[in-house]
């Protein structure tokens, strides 16, 4: 059977690039947030806003980094032609938990600073989280079938 | 496992080695070893048929039901 290995290979490289971008963004976050607050909250200038935005973005940034790392591991296993391994089930569950926490973080953000885009982010991450948990269960079942098939002579 | 594969007994009776049998049946040494060591979860009729043909025996000579193993 012809395998489409190039797609996970490219995606794995994209994940590495995104991880680099995420690390650079996390390092430069204080300046990015300061610039944004000067632009969007010029009239208030309260320190709380800056600290709050930093907290939200640092927490979600590190979780996003974890998601990218786990995604890269999944894509690498696809490149190695062994996608049905328990490690990928663990990765999917970790991605699901991370996405869920990001959703909660942005829900608190929506309470203090409500924007329509925040609502979309919450919806997307909640859906991604549920999707990952379902996919983890599907993978676990697939591993079970694969083991059964491997031991059928 | 209640069903045991008595492949090693039949192989000894026919004086045939693992590699030779695997080659004649058309499966890998590793898979035949899994079967011989009772690690297999299932056996295909086609594999069983081929083993019976090569060893000139009946499925009953290869498979036994062991109640104590349950």
Backbone of each chain as ProteinMPNN parsed JSONL, in Angstrom:
{"seq_chain_A": "XXXXXXXXXXXXXXXXXXXXXXXXXXXXXXXXXXXXXXXXXXXXXXXXXXXXXXXXXXXXXXXXXXXXXXXXXXXXXXXXXXXXXXXXXXXXXXXXXXXXXXXXXXXXXXXXXXXXXXXXXXXXXXXXXXXXXXXXXXXXXXXXXXXXXXXXX", "coords_chain_A": {"N_chain_A": [[0.842, -1.201, 0.0], [0.526, 2.2, -0.874], [2.054, 4.755, 0.877], [1.4, 7.965, 2.26], [3.812, 9.661, 3.092], [5.024, 12.077, 3.018], [3.38, 14.148, 3.874], [2.957, 13.998, 6.827], [5.672, 14.354, 7.383], [6.278, 16.933, 6.435], [4.496, 18.325, 8.067], [5.606, 17.774, 10.549], [7.976, 19.234, 10.394], [6.854, 21.769, 10.166], [5.715, 21.941, 12.692], [8.016, 22.113, 14.284], [9.018, 24.591, 13.403], [6.889, 26.221, 14.24], [7.124, 25.829, 16.967], [9.53, 27.115, 17.461], [8.763, 29.732, 16.799], [6.847, 30.051, 18.788], [8.418, 29.925, 21.127], [10.061, 32.183, 20.751], [8.055, 34.141, 20.774], [7.125, 33.822, 23.378], [9.343, 34.614, 24.819], [9.525, 37.271, 24.039], [7.166, 38.255, 25.025], [6.542, 40.156, 27.216], [7.164, 42.661, 26.029], [5.594, 42.597, 23.726], [3.014, 42.505, 24.821], [3.061, 44.912, 26.25], [3.249, 46.739, 24.151], [0.824, 46.218, 22.877], [-1.022, 46.908, 24.858], [-0.471, 49.621, 25.184], [-1.439, 50.414, 22.768], [-4.154, 49.503, 22.715], [-5.269, 49.99, 25.249], [-4.79, 52.649, 25.951], [-5.996, 54.67, 27.309], [-6.444, 53.789, 29.911], [-4.186, 52.544, 31.255], [-3.554, 50.948, 33.428], [-1.719, 48.866, 35.669], [-2.596, 46.343, 36.241], [-3.93, 45.313, 33.998], [-1.859, 44.803, 32.215], [-0.386, 42.855, 33.623], [-2.312, 40.875, 33.875], [-2.875, 40.181, 31.186], [-0.346, 39.257, 30.493], [-0.141, 37.014, 32.171], [-2.25, 35.367, 31.215], [-1.419, 34.967, 28.554], [1.137, 33.838, 28.884], [0.549, 31.429, 30.232], [-1.209, 30.141, 28.397], [0.497, 30.113, 26.26], [2.657, 28.431, 27.002], [1.231, 26.073, 27.243], [0.384, 25.773, 24.621], [2.815, 25.316, 23.442], [3.393, 22.83, 24.513], [1.365, 21.377, 23.273], [2.18, 21.573, 20.588], [4.58, 20.16, 20.717], [3.681, 17.569, 21.372], [2.105, 17.058, 19.125], [4.072, 17.008, 17.201], [5.427, 14.697, 17.918], [3.475, 12.818, 17.311], [3.263, 13.15, 14.522], [5.843, 12.379, 13.812], [5.761, 9.678, 14.473], [4.019, 8.847, 12.535], [5.546, 9.247, 10.267], [7.454, 7.299, 10.719], [5.956, 5.12, 10.198], [4.525, 3.912, 12.231], [1.92, 4.578, 13.525], [-0.015, 3.595, 15.258], [0.418, 3.372, 18.26], [0.708, 3.184, 21.845], [1.821, 5.459, 22.895], [0.962, 7.545, 21.29], [-1.711, 7.697, 21.976], [-1.495, 8.628, 24.577], [-0.314, 11.087, 23.95], [-2.416, 12.348, 22.535], [-4.329, 12.525, 24.554], [-2.986, 14.245, 26.299], [-2.857, 16.52, 24.67], [-5.563, 17.06, 24.497], [-6.157, 17.68, 27.189], [-4.523, 19.954, 27.523], [-5.668, 21.686, 25.609], [-8.173, 21.969, 26.734], [-7.575, 23.272, 29.145], [-6.53, 25.663, 28.095], [-8.864, 26.624, 26.963], [-10.347, 27.107, 29.306], [-8.74, 29.099, 30.486], [-9.06, 31.149, 28.611], [-11.743, 31.54, 28.935], [-11.876, 32.764, 31.426], [-10.639, 35.05, 30.67], [-12.503, 36.079, 28.943], [-14.443, 36.817, 30.711], [-13.37, 39.044, 32.052], [-12.332, 40.681, 29.965], [-14.199, 40.96, 27.483], [-14.398, 39.843, 24.193], [-15.494, 39.253, 20.847], [-13.876, 37.555, 19.389], [-12.482, 36.191, 21.387], [-14.468, 34.562, 22.332], [-14.756, 32.87, 20.149], [-12.262, 31.633, 20.204], [-12.469, 30.228, 22.631], [-14.563, 28.47, 21.985], [-13.411, 27.007, 19.845], [-11.173, 25.792, 21.105], [-12.431, 24.285, 23.092], [-13.878, 22.507, 21.532], [-11.779, 21.299, 20.124], [-10.489, 20.04, 22.223], [-12.42, 18.121, 23.08], [-12.568, 16.668, 20.717], [-9.962, 15.614, 20.589], [-9.957, 13.882, 22.807], [-11.881, 12.012, 22.008], [-10.635, 11.059, 19.722], [-8.379, 9.911, 20.877], [-9.539, 7.733, 22.189], [-10.46, 6.344, 19.953], [-8.035, 5.717, 18.74], [-6.941, 4.048, 20.706], [-8.651, 1.888, 20.575], [-8.107, 1.108, 17.973], [-5.441, 0.307, 18.245], [-5.815, -1.923, 19.799], [-7.186, -3.588, 17.988], [-5.201, -3.816, 16.074], [-3.142, -5.158, 17.443], [-4.447, -7.563, 17.861], [-4.762, -8.392, 15.249], [-2.078, -8.582, 14.488], [-1.326, -10.783, 15.935], [-2.655, -12.791, 14.751], [-2.164, -15.543, 12.957]], "CA_chain_A": [[0.0, 0.0, 0.0], [1.325, 3.419, -0.983], [1.863, 5.619, 2.057], [1.661, 9.378, 2.027], [4.703, 9.999, 4.214], [5.506, 13.467, 2.897], [2.51, 15.073, 4.616], [3.394, 14.111, 8.233], [7.057, 14.848, 7.442], [6.185, 18.395, 6.311], [3.816, 18.827, 9.268], [6.568, 17.69, 11.647], [8.871, 20.384, 10.238], [6.031, 22.947, 10.489], [5.586, 21.972, 14.16], [9.294, 22.61, 14.83], [9.052, 26.032, 13.115], [5.91, 26.873, 15.124], [7.674, 25.798, 18.328], [10.531, 28.191, 17.505], [7.99, 30.983, 16.839], [6.213, 30.12, 20.119], [9.453, 30.248, 22.13], [10.44, 33.594, 20.532], [6.92, 34.946, 21.239], [7.07, 33.77, 24.85], [10.451, 35.441, 25.334], [9.212, 38.684, 23.772], [5.797, 38.549, 25.462], [6.365, 41.412, 27.965], [7.206, 43.806, 25.104], [4.423, 42.491, 22.84], [1.835, 42.897, 25.608], [3.19, 46.351, 26.54], [2.909, 47.431, 22.91], [-0.613, 46.055, 22.619], [-1.787, 47.682, 25.861], [-0.313, 51.036, 24.814], [-2.279, 50.66, 21.584], [-5.571, 49.254, 22.947], [-5.761, 50.511, 26.533], [-4.011, 53.863, 26.199], [-6.715, 55.565, 28.218], [-6.47, 53.298, 31.298], [-2.796, 52.489, 31.712], [-3.426, 50.275, 34.734], [-0.725, 47.778, 35.663], [-3.305, 45.075, 36.325], [-4.225, 44.832, 32.64], [-0.615, 44.243, 31.666], [-0.069, 41.606, 34.34], [-3.338, 39.889, 33.552], [-2.626, 39.719, 29.809], [0.898, 38.461, 30.531], [-0.479, 35.737, 32.802], [-3.079, 34.58, 30.272], [-0.644, 34.587, 27.373], [2.218, 32.912, 29.283], [-0.051, 30.118, 30.528], [-1.683, 29.512, 27.156], [1.673, 29.95, 25.392], [3.375, 27.203, 27.389], [0.367, 24.931, 26.911], [0.431, 25.643, 23.155], [4.124, 24.712, 23.173], [3.229, 21.399, 24.839], [0.523, 20.807, 22.202], [3.018, 21.468, 19.381], [5.549, 19.08, 20.973], [2.969, 16.288, 21.274], [1.716, 16.901, 17.711], [5.286, 16.632, 16.463], [5.68, 13.279, 18.22], [2.485, 12.032, 16.551], [3.654, 13.191, 13.106], [7.068, 11.562, 13.678], [5.375, 8.257, 14.474], [3.401, 8.604, 11.212], [6.673, 9.142, 9.326], [8.089, 6.0, 10.992], [4.961, 4.093, 9.848], [3.977, 3.243, 13.42], [1.038, 5.529, 14.205], [-0.874, 2.976, 16.266], [1.165, 3.021, 19.471], [0.065, 3.767, 23.032], [2.405, 6.785, 23.122], [0.121, 8.519, 20.595], [-2.936, 7.847, 22.773], [-1.094, 9.528, 25.668], [-0.123, 12.418, 23.353], [-3.735, 12.918, 22.226], [-4.969, 12.886, 25.83], [-2.294, 15.444, 26.799], [-3.301, 17.647, 23.833], [-6.946, 17.33, 24.923], [-6.126, 18.367, 28.501], [-3.95, 21.292, 27.289], [-6.676, 22.496, 24.899], [-9.244, 22.245, 27.704], [-7.087, 24.312, 30.075], [-6.477, 26.922, 27.327], [-10.268, 27.06, 26.88], [-10.728, 27.678, 30.62], [-7.986, 30.351, 30.649], [-9.689, 32.189, 27.787], [-13.069, 31.826, 29.495], [-11.674, 33.793, 32.458], [-10.299, 36.295, 29.945], [-13.759, 36.602, 28.387], [-15.209, 37.442, 31.81], [-12.812, 40.378, 32.326], [-12.217, 41.463, 28.713], [-14.981, 40.208, 26.508], [-14.399, 40.184, 22.773], [-16.126, 38.188, 20.063], [-12.817, 36.611, 19.002], [-12.204, 35.339, 22.559], [-15.545, 33.569, 22.329], [-14.421, 31.898, 19.1], [-11.111, 30.857, 20.713], [-13.001, 29.286, 23.641], [-15.333, 27.453, 21.263], [-12.474, 26.179, 19.065], [-10.361, 24.959, 22.008], [-13.32, 23.309, 23.745], [-14.178, 21.502, 20.508], [-10.516, 20.576, 19.868], [-10.26, 19.198, 23.393], [-13.332, 16.974, 22.997], [-12.141, 15.919, 19.527], [-8.749, 14.875, 20.951], [-10.311, 12.783, 23.714], [-12.56, 10.986, 21.192], [-9.608, 10.485, 18.84], [-7.532, 9.053, 21.722], [-10.292, 6.482, 22.377], [-10.456, 5.652, 18.654], [-6.669, 5.188, 18.577], [-6.772, 2.947, 21.657], [-9.401, 0.758, 19.994], [-7.364, 0.696, 16.768], [-4.256, -0.42, 18.719], [-6.331, -3.225, 20.237], [-7.449, -4.369, 16.757], [-3.92, -4.065, 15.411], [-2.479, -6.225, 18.199], [-5.195, -8.791, 17.58], [-4.431, -8.766, 13.866], [-0.663, -8.985, 14.447], [-1.186, -12.105, 16.559], [-3.415, -13.774, 13.967], [-1.167, -16.096, 12.022]], "C_chain_A": [[0.884, 1.261, 0.0], [1.016, 4.357, 0.188], [2.199, 7.057, 1.689], [2.498, 9.896, 3.196], [5.086, 11.467, 4.184], [4.678, 14.439, 3.738], [2.878, 15.154, 6.11], [4.808, 14.641, 8.382], [7.069, 16.376, 7.394], [5.567, 18.985, 7.58], [4.746, 18.8, 10.486], [7.526, 18.877, 11.612], [8.134, 21.677, 10.608], [5.892, 23.088, 12.008], [6.851, 22.536, 14.813], [9.384, 24.125, 14.632], [8.1, 26.795, 14.044], [6.397, 26.905, 16.572], [8.716, 26.905, 18.502], [9.828, 29.544, 17.626], [7.372, 31.167, 18.231], [7.22, 30.517, 21.19], [9.861, 31.719, 22.01], [9.332, 34.518, 21.059], [6.851, 34.979, 22.751], [8.164, 34.622, 25.471], [10.102, 36.932, 25.198], [7.856, 39.129, 24.267], [5.639, 39.853, 26.259], [6.32, 42.637, 27.039], [5.989, 43.807, 24.168], [3.176, 42.982, 23.575], [1.866, 44.394, 25.913], [2.782, 47.171, 25.315], [1.424, 47.38, 22.633], [-1.435, 46.914, 23.567], [-1.673, 49.179, 25.582], [-1.221, 51.413, 23.654], [-3.764, 50.58, 21.944], [-6.112, 49.888, 24.223], [-5.018, 51.788, 26.93], [-4.665, 54.745, 27.251], [-6.677, 55.107, 29.683], [-5.065, 53.296, 31.906], [-2.627, 51.812, 33.056], [-2.499, 49.084, 34.612], [-1.396, 46.416, 35.651], [-3.541, 44.458, 34.937], [-3.005, 44.148, 32.05], [-0.282, 42.906, 32.313], [-1.05, 40.496, 33.981], [-3.107, 39.303, 32.155], [-1.374, 38.838, 29.746], [0.625, 37.07, 31.08], [-1.225, 34.821, 31.853], [-2.226, 34.074, 29.12], [0.516, 33.658, 27.707], [1.655, 31.507, 29.499], [-0.474, 29.424, 29.236], [-0.525, 29.261, 26.184], [2.44, 28.678, 25.702], [2.552, 25.96, 27.058], [0.374, 24.681, 25.399], [1.741, 24.979, 22.726], [4.067, 23.197, 23.429], [2.412, 20.7, 23.755], [1.359, 20.577, 20.942], [4.007, 20.312, 19.517], [4.885, 17.714, 20.804], [2.545, 16.013, 19.833], [2.907, 16.433, 16.882], [5.611, 15.157, 16.685], [4.731, 12.382, 17.421], [2.889, 11.989, 15.078], [4.91, 12.359, 12.857], [6.741, 10.076, 13.653], [4.71, 7.884, 13.155], [4.5, 8.435, 10.16], [7.334, 7.774, 9.479], [7.151, 4.826, 10.703], [4.431, 3.311, 11.044], [3.041, 4.199, 14.171], [0.214, 4.911, 15.335], [-0.06, 2.441, 17.442], [0.528, 3.754, 20.653], [0.579, 5.177, 23.33], [1.536, 7.873, 22.467], [-1.205, 8.749, 21.322], [-2.66, 8.82, 23.927], [-0.957, 10.956, 25.142], [-1.47, 13.089, 23.103], [-4.466, 13.34, 23.503], [-4.334, 14.153, 26.406], [-2.725, 16.688, 26.014], [-4.709, 18.06, 24.253], [-6.982, 18.108, 26.223], [-5.613, 19.799, 28.324], [-4.979, 22.211, 26.636], [-7.808, 22.885, 25.845], [-8.831, 23.363, 28.66], [-7.006, 25.667, 29.362], [-7.89, 27.501, 27.214], [-10.717, 27.726, 28.17], [-10.043, 29.034, 30.834], [-8.664, 31.48, 29.853], [-11.117, 32.495, 28.228], [-12.942, 32.896, 30.578], [-11.354, 35.138, 31.799], [-11.584, 36.952, 29.418], [-14.6, 37.284, 29.467], [-14.714, 38.882, 32.05], [-12.758, 41.272, 31.089], [-12.94, 40.711, 27.608], [-14.781, 40.764, 25.096], [-15.013, 38.999, 22.029], [-15.1, 37.12, 19.684], [-12.439, 35.669, 20.155], [-13.226, 34.212, 22.635], [-15.255, 32.467, 21.311], [-13.273, 30.998, 19.56], [-11.585, 29.808, 21.722], [-13.704, 28.124, 22.95], [-14.399, 26.479, 20.534], [-11.682, 25.244, 19.985], [-11.199, 23.915, 22.743], [-13.604, 22.152, 22.781], [-12.939, 20.643, 20.22], [-10.219, 19.606, 21.007], [-11.12, 17.937, 23.337], [-12.924, 16.061, 21.841], [-10.916, 15.05, 19.848], [-9.058, 13.689, 21.859], [-10.983, 11.648, 22.945], [-11.528, 10.268, 20.318], [-8.675, 9.553, 19.626], [-8.212, 7.703, 21.948], [-10.302, 5.658, 21.098], [-9.096, 4.993, 18.418], [-6.454, 3.966, 19.474], [-7.455, 1.684, 21.118], [-8.648, 0.208, 18.78], [-6.117, -0.108, 17.156], [-4.656, -1.833, 19.144], [-6.553, -4.139, 19.025], [-6.146, -4.752, 16.068], [-3.165, -5.202, 16.101], [-3.111, -7.576, 17.932], [-4.815, -9.316, 16.187], [-2.984, -9.262, 13.748], [-0.458, -10.389, 14.994], [-2.109, -13.149, 15.909], [-2.484, -14.275, 12.863], [-1.878, -16.745, 10.828]], "O_chain_A": [[1.844, 1.369, 0.762], [-0.139, 4.699, 0.443], [3.128, 7.335, 0.93], [1.981, 10.48, 4.148], [5.436, 12.039, 5.217], [5.2, 15.427, 4.253], [3.093, 16.253, 6.622], [5.127, 15.298, 9.373], [7.753, 17.034, 8.178], [6.034, 19.997, 8.103], [4.688, 19.682, 11.342], [7.853, 19.455, 12.648], [8.688, 22.559, 11.265], [5.943, 24.193, 12.548], [6.783, 23.321, 15.758], [9.767, 24.858, 15.543], [8.438, 27.858, 14.565], [6.135, 27.855, 17.311], [8.781, 27.551, 19.548], [10.22, 30.392, 18.427], [7.366, 32.267, 18.783], [6.923, 31.34, 22.056], [9.995, 32.419, 23.013], [9.608, 35.533, 21.699], [6.558, 36.015, 23.347], [7.963, 35.266, 26.501], [10.345, 37.733, 26.101], [7.423, 40.244, 23.978], [4.691, 40.597, 26.01], [5.519, 43.546, 27.254], [5.427, 44.858, 23.857], [2.388, 43.762, 23.04], [0.839, 45.069, 25.847], [2.066, 48.165, 25.428], [0.827, 48.368, 22.206], [-2.403, 47.56, 23.165], [-2.646, 49.92, 25.723], [-1.705, 52.54, 23.552], [-4.549, 51.444, 21.555], [-7.278, 50.281, 24.278], [-4.665, 51.979, 28.093], [-3.992, 55.469, 27.985], [-6.852, 55.918, 30.592], [-4.798, 53.947, 32.916], [-1.651, 52.074, 33.758], [-2.486, 48.383, 33.6], [-0.847, 45.449, 35.122], [-3.375, 43.255, 34.736], [-3.096, 43.068, 31.466], [0.063, 41.943, 31.628], [-0.67, 39.338, 33.809], [-3.14, 38.086, 31.967], [-1.34, 37.823, 29.051], [1.094, 36.071, 30.534], [-0.88, 33.648, 31.701], [-2.297, 32.902, 28.752], [0.852, 32.781, 26.911], [2.211, 30.523, 29.011], [-0.139, 28.262, 29.008], [-0.56, 28.322, 25.39], [2.827, 27.936, 24.8], [3.092, 24.933, 26.649], [0.37, 23.535, 24.95], [1.776, 24.19, 21.781], [4.616, 22.4, 22.667], [2.721, 19.574, 23.363], [1.264, 19.527, 20.307], [4.247, 19.574, 18.561], [5.446, 16.814, 20.178], [2.614, 14.875, 19.368], [2.78, 15.591, 15.994], [6.019, 14.456, 15.759], [5.126, 11.329, 16.921], [2.864, 10.928, 14.454], [5.033, 11.709, 11.818], [7.355, 9.306, 12.915], [4.819, 6.744, 12.703], [4.397, 7.588, 9.274], [7.729, 7.158, 8.488], [7.509, 3.672, 10.935], [3.947, 2.189, 10.897], [3.322, 4.586, 15.305], [-0.205, 5.609, 16.258], [0.125, 1.234, 17.598], [-0.104, 4.798, 20.489], [-0.122, 5.988, 23.935], [1.388, 8.971, 23.004], [-1.756, 9.849, 21.292], [-3.462, 9.707, 24.219], [-1.409, 11.911, 25.775], [-1.647, 14.265, 23.421], [-5.133, 14.374, 23.536], [-5.028, 15.023, 26.932], [-2.931, 17.758, 26.585], [-5.016, 19.248, 24.354], [-7.733, 19.074, 26.36], [-6.172, 20.741, 28.885], [-5.148, 23.36, 27.044], [-8.339, 23.993, 25.769], [-9.608, 24.272, 28.951], [-7.365, 26.695, 29.937], [-8.09, 28.708, 27.35], [-11.377, 28.765, 28.15], [-10.665, 29.99, 31.296], [-8.82, 32.6, 30.34], [-11.645, 33.569, 27.939], [-13.761, 33.812, 30.661], [-11.734, 36.202, 32.289], [-11.74, 38.173, 29.437], [-15.367, 38.205, 29.184], [-15.509, 39.806, 32.226], [-13.09, 42.456, 31.147], [-12.337, 39.915, 26.888], [-14.96, 41.954, 24.835], [-15.04, 37.88, 22.54], [-15.412, 35.929, 19.659], [-12.117, 34.501, 19.933], [-12.898, 33.069, 22.956], [-15.48, 31.286, 21.577], [-13.289, 29.786, 19.348], [-11.161, 28.653, 21.678], [-13.48, 26.958, 23.276], [-14.586, 25.265, 20.607], [-11.532, 24.058, 19.693], [-10.739, 22.8, 22.988], [-13.574, 20.982, 23.164], [-13.035, 19.423, 20.088], [-9.755, 18.489, 20.778], [-10.622, 16.827, 23.522], [-12.932, 14.837, 21.971], [-10.842, 13.895, 19.43], [-8.483, 12.613, 21.696], [-10.704, 10.473, 23.187], [-11.543, 9.044, 20.19], [-8.235, 8.528, 19.105], [-7.562, 6.658, 21.907], [-10.172, 4.435, 21.136], [-9.018, 3.855, 17.955], [-5.858, 2.975, 19.053], [-6.916, 0.579, 21.193], [-8.566, -1.005, 18.586], [-5.771, -1.082, 16.488], [-3.943, -2.803, 18.889], [-6.162, -5.306, 19.033], [-6.002, -5.859, 15.548], [-2.621, -6.09, 15.445], [-2.427, -8.591, 17.795], [-4.585, -10.509, 15.988], [-2.693, -10.214, 13.025], [0.457, -11.101, 14.581], [-2.313, -14.238, 16.445], [-2.082, -13.529, 11.97], [-1.221, -17.269, 9.928]]}, "seq_chain_B": "XXXXXXXXXXXXXXXXXXXXXXXXXXXXXXXXXXXXXXXXXXXXXXXXXXXXXXXXXXXXXXXXXXXXXX", "coords_chain_B": {"N_chain_B": [[-4.957, -19.755, 28.214], [-7.145, -21.795, 26.492], [-7.088, -23.322, 24.156], [-4.513, -25.125, 22.786], [-1.554, -25.122, 20.819], [-0.098, -27.756, 19.275], [2.232, -27.798, 17.753], [5.004, -28.214, 17.854], [5.227, -30.91, 18.561], [4.189, -32.29, 16.356], [5.983, -31.372, 14.458], [8.339, -32.521, 15.359], [7.68, -35.204, 15.007], [7.517, -35.337, 12.233], [10.021, -34.634, 11.635], [10.943, -32.022, 10.941], [12.235, -28.758, 10.595], [11.901, -25.415, 12.093], [12.433, -23.244, 10.366], [12.355, -24.454, 7.845], [9.717, -25.411, 7.74], [8.319, -22.987, 7.964], [9.066, -21.791, 5.573], [7.954, -23.559, 3.694], [5.253, -23.357, 4.333], [4.819, -20.735, 3.899], [4.943, -18.528, 5.586], [6.394, -16.154, 7.904], [9.368, -16.833, 9.878], [9.212, -15.708, 12.401], [6.445, -15.422, 12.812], [5.652, -18.104, 12.742], [6.971, -19.006, 14.939], [5.623, -17.602, 16.941], [3.183, -18.908, 16.782], [3.953, -21.534, 17.438], [4.828, -21.224, 20.05], [2.519, -20.785, 21.411], [1.589, -18.155, 21.524], [-0.056, -16.908, 19.826], [-3.136, -15.247, 18.919], [-5.109, -15.999, 17.216], [-5.73, -18.221, 14.437], [-5.511, -18.364, 10.949], [-7.699, -20.033, 8.633], [-6.542, -20.648, 6.205], [-3.798, -20.704, 6.807], [-3.721, -22.799, 8.626], [-4.613, -24.851, 7.005], [-2.514, -25.018, 5.164], [-0.371, -25.733, 6.838], [-1.273, -28.233, 7.712], [-1.245, -29.539, 5.3], [1.492, -29.525, 4.622], [2.613, -30.875, 6.84], [1.235, -33.171, 6.674], [-1.111, -33.902, 8.183], [-3.995, -33.755, 10.455], [-6.187, -31.005, 11.464], [-6.888, -31.468, 14.116], [-4.698, -32.814, 15.094], [-2.947, -30.844, 15.529], [-4.161, -28.897, 17.099], [-5.221, -28.687, 20.448], [-7.598, -28.945, 23.111], [-7.212, -27.669, 26.239], [-8.335, -27.975, 29.357], [-7.363, -27.25, 31.856], [-5.723, -25.161, 31.384], [-7.3, -22.982, 31.173]], "CA_chain_B": [[-5.434, -20.119, 26.864], [-7.708, -23.146, 26.485], [-6.666, -24.045, 22.952], [-3.054, -25.19, 22.691], [-1.026, -25.546, 19.518], [0.914, -28.804, 19.46], [3.014, -27.792, 16.523], [6.353, -28.788, 18.078], [5.097, -32.38, 18.584], [4.046, -32.737, 14.956], [7.245, -31.054, 13.764], [9.309, -33.544, 15.782], [7.269, -36.459, 14.367], [7.827, -35.245, 10.795], [11.452, -34.265, 11.572], [11.056, -30.789, 10.136], [12.653, -27.6, 11.396], [11.042, -24.219, 12.072], [12.702, -22.467, 9.151], [11.888, -25.216, 6.67], [8.244, -25.406, 7.772], [7.883, -21.615, 7.667], [9.272, -21.567, 4.138], [6.983, -24.353, 2.931], [3.893, -22.851, 4.605], [4.76, -19.393, 3.319], [4.847, -17.476, 6.614], [7.727, -15.818, 8.434], [9.857, -17.602, 11.041], [8.717, -15.048, 13.612], [5.027, -15.767, 12.976], [5.55, -19.536, 13.067], [7.443, -19.106, 16.315], [4.494, -17.13, 17.782], [2.197, -20.002, 16.755], [4.54, -22.687, 18.135], [4.941, -20.925, 21.483], [1.163, -20.509, 21.922], [1.399, -16.723, 21.778], [-1.007, -16.412, 18.823], [-4.515, -15.036, 19.375], [-5.983, -16.697, 16.262], [-5.04, -18.789, 13.268], [-6.351, -18.336, 9.737], [-7.954, -21.36, 8.048], [-5.578, -20.841, 5.105], [-2.519, -21.088, 7.426], [-3.923, -24.132, 9.199], [-4.705, -25.755, 5.85], [-1.175, -25.165, 4.595], [0.442, -26.488, 7.807], [-1.758, -29.619, 7.648], [-0.8, -30.078, 4.0], [2.947, -29.746, 4.7], [2.924, -31.883, 7.879], [0.401, -34.333, 6.363], [-1.853, -34.241, 9.41], [-5.326, -33.159, 10.594], [-6.17, -29.893, 12.424], [-6.972, -32.043, 15.457], [-3.354, -33.217, 15.533], [-2.205, -29.622, 15.876], [-4.856, -28.118, 18.131], [-5.858, -29.442, 21.535], [-8.291, -28.134, 24.114], [-6.707, -27.992, 27.566], [-9.241, -27.343, 30.321], [-6.584, -26.715, 32.978], [-5.053, -23.923, 30.95], [-8.289, -21.896, 31.155]], "C_chain_B": [[-5.903, -21.562, 26.848], [-7.27, -23.971, 25.3], [-5.137, -23.981, 22.862], [-2.649, -25.667, 21.302], [0.11, -26.535, 19.761], [1.83, -28.923, 18.25], [4.371, -28.472, 16.7], [6.331, -30.319, 18.075], [5.044, -32.922, 17.164], [5.328, -32.495, 14.159], [8.315, -32.089, 14.09], [8.99, -34.874, 15.105], [7.671, -36.483, 12.893], [9.299, -34.879, 10.548], [11.683, -33.062, 10.66], [11.374, -29.602, 11.056], [11.721, -26.412, 11.214], [11.188, -23.439, 10.768], [12.147, -23.127, 7.906], [10.352, -25.191, 6.584], [7.7, -24.021, 7.4], [7.979, -21.336, 6.174], [8.214, -22.298, 3.312], [5.548, -23.861, 3.123], [3.72, -21.449, 3.998], [4.505, -18.308, 4.338], [6.244, -17.234, 7.188], [8.08, -16.708, 9.635], [9.269, -17.044, 12.34], [7.264, -15.433, 13.88], [4.841, -17.235, 13.348], [5.984, -19.779, 14.514], [6.35, -18.68, 17.296], [3.454, -18.246, 17.917], [2.675, -21.178, 17.607], [4.573, -22.466, 19.654], [3.613, -20.533, 22.13], [0.929, -19.043, 22.279], [0.347, -16.129, 20.825], [-2.402, -16.273, 19.419], [-5.485, -15.802, 18.485], [-5.14, -17.267, 15.126], [-6.006, -18.795, 12.085], [-6.54, -19.76, 9.23], [-6.917, -21.663, 6.965], [-4.211, -21.288, 5.662], [-2.602, -22.515, 7.955], [-3.919, -25.196, 8.095], [-3.315, -26.058, 5.29], [-0.27, -25.992, 5.519], [0.055, -27.972, 7.762], [-1.254, -30.309, 6.376], [0.7, -30.437, 4.071], [3.288, -30.87, 5.687], [2.14, -33.183, 7.682], [-0.338, -34.821, 7.624], [-3.229, -33.569, 9.399], [-5.245, -31.971, 11.57], [-6.197, -30.376, 13.877], [-5.624, -32.514, 16.0], [-2.552, -32.009, 16.027], [-2.827, -28.865, 17.04], [-5.466, -29.029, 19.186], [-6.507, -28.476, 22.527], [-7.844, -28.582, 25.504], [-7.531, -27.232, 28.606], [-8.47, -26.652, 31.465], [-5.929, -25.373, 32.65], [-5.988, -22.727, 31.001], [-8.144, -20.959, 32.351]], "O_chain_B": [[-5.127, -22.465, 27.162], [-7.096, -25.184, 25.414], [-4.552, -22.898, 22.862], [-3.317, -26.504, 20.694], [1.131, -26.204, 20.364], [2.15, -30.021, 17.795], [4.833, -29.205, 15.826], [7.292, -30.956, 17.643], [5.746, -33.869, 16.811], [5.708, -33.297, 13.306], [9.095, -32.489, 13.226], [9.894, -35.593, 14.679], [8.108, -37.509, 12.373], [9.756, -34.823, 9.406], [12.505, -33.093, 9.744], [10.831, -29.485, 12.155], [10.873, -26.391, 10.321], [10.202, -23.031, 10.153], [11.56, -22.481, 7.037], [9.774, -24.983, 5.517], [6.75, -23.901, 6.626], [7.087, -20.724, 5.585], [7.653, -21.747, 2.366], [4.729, -23.934, 2.207], [2.615, -21.045, 3.636], [3.917, -17.276, 4.013], [7.16, -18.029, 6.971], [7.204, -17.255, 10.305], [8.887, -17.787, 13.244], [6.889, -15.732, 15.013], [3.984, -17.573, 14.164], [5.441, -20.637, 15.21], [6.165, -19.301, 18.343], [2.922, -18.499, 18.998], [1.913, -21.744, 18.391], [4.372, -23.397, 20.434], [3.582, -20.019, 23.248], [0.179, -18.725, 23.202], [-0.083, -14.989, 21.0], [-2.81, -17.045, 20.286], [-6.556, -16.209, 18.934], [-4.004, -16.854, 14.893], [-7.167, -19.183, 12.215], [-5.651, -20.599, 9.377], [-6.469, -22.802, 6.829], [-3.546, -22.14, 5.071], [-1.694, -23.324, 7.767], [-3.323, -26.265, 8.225], [-2.989, -27.205, 4.983], [0.495, -26.838, 5.057], [0.916, -28.851, 7.771], [-0.893, -31.486, 6.38], [1.113, -31.512, 3.636], [4.142, -31.71, 5.408], [2.337, -34.16, 8.404], [-0.206, -35.967, 8.054], [-3.582, -32.891, 8.434], [-4.345, -31.925, 12.409], [-5.597, -29.758, 14.755], [-5.43, -32.603, 17.213], [-1.621, -32.134, 16.822], [-2.126, -28.271, 17.859], [-6.138, -30.011, 18.868], [-6.034, -27.361, 22.747], [-8.067, -29.727, 25.899], [-7.438, -26.01, 28.719], [-8.884, -25.606, 31.965], [-5.628, -24.572, 33.535], [-5.542, -21.585, 30.888], [-8.902, -19.998, 32.478]]}, "name": "protein", "num_of_chains": 2, "seq": "XXXXXXXXXXXXXXXXXXXXXXXXXXXXXXXXXXXXXXXXXXXXXXXXXXXXXXXXXXXXXXXXXXXXXXXXXXXXXXXXXXXXXXXXXXXXXXXXXXXXXXXXXXXXXXXXXXXXXXXXXXXXXXXXXXXXXXXXXXXXXXXXXXXXXXXXXXXXXXXXXXXXXXXXXXXXXXXXXXXXXXXXXXXXXXXXXXXXXXXXXXXXXXXXXXXXXXXXXXXXXXX"}
